[in-house]
Amino acid sequence: MAPQSPTEGRDSPGSSASEKKRKNNNGSSSSKKRAYGEASGLPNGAKSHVVRRSSISKPGRDQRDEPVFKHKKRKRRDDRDRDSGNATTSVSRQDSPAIDFDGLSRPSVGTRQRLEETEEEKAARLDRMKGAVKTLLECVGEDPNREGLLATPERYAKAMMFFTQGYEQNVFDIVNGAIFQEGHSEMVVVKNIDVFSLCEHHLVPFTGKVHIGYIPNNAVIGISKLPRIADMFSRRLQIQERLTKDIANAIFDVLRPQGVAVVIESSHLCMVMRGVQKTSSTTITSCMLGCFERREKTRNEFLSLINVNRH
Ligand SMILES: [Zn+2]
């Protein structure tokens, strides 16, 4: 989806200097870097939107966005006029990026059908899944009719729906208005959030810990919402890199903080049980937005608070 921001994927503060050096040798990244440099000289707040906007493909949906995106805002207003039959919901959806299902939760056509289906359709879906699991059992050489396996297709179908229940959730419902104007502007860190996700390449689990930090721009989010946002995106088919970005982008969109930092450390069963069979390896991904991306000091403070370099 989005073009990667130049510092995404940084594993540790130690790598940042060499990372910068490498980026400077690269034409496209260095021009991007200049743009960041310009913005970083300015006070935080509004400008941080601009910096961050360059890291995602979709235009900002918030009316308060910078004038740079004016033409896109105008287009959205036109859309809204066209929708005037449904004015109230349409307006509120446009007013906050948090309410935009497609922007923040990215369900596909199939997941939207899943969310909106009737009881009968739900039952039909489970039946199809059961049939597929029975086929799988046959294909591995098992007898799906032996006692131990009789209820397995149904159990697995239900479990799979649970593992992917994040497709039925969206950030707006999760946040549910829990954003408070506290005038707070110090770093907030929630670390060691357990996540359980499914690797989209092998449909086997990867599990790990998410560490989230942000620096508010006056507004703070109810602290329990951060693990719930992590949970929502992890209960989908994922790759760790995208999961990291999904969480960071959602928090940034919903809260407009000075910066957001997300680090995930996890172990992938597709690596442990098959392939290279490295049982103790940990994969670390990070996504730094706003002031975490611009200021090494801020980034290092976060990394030392989450103690990610303890090994
Ligand atoms: Zn995998």
Residues whose N, C-alpha, C, O or C-beta is under 5 A from the ligand:
A	BS01	ZN	C199 H201 H202 C270
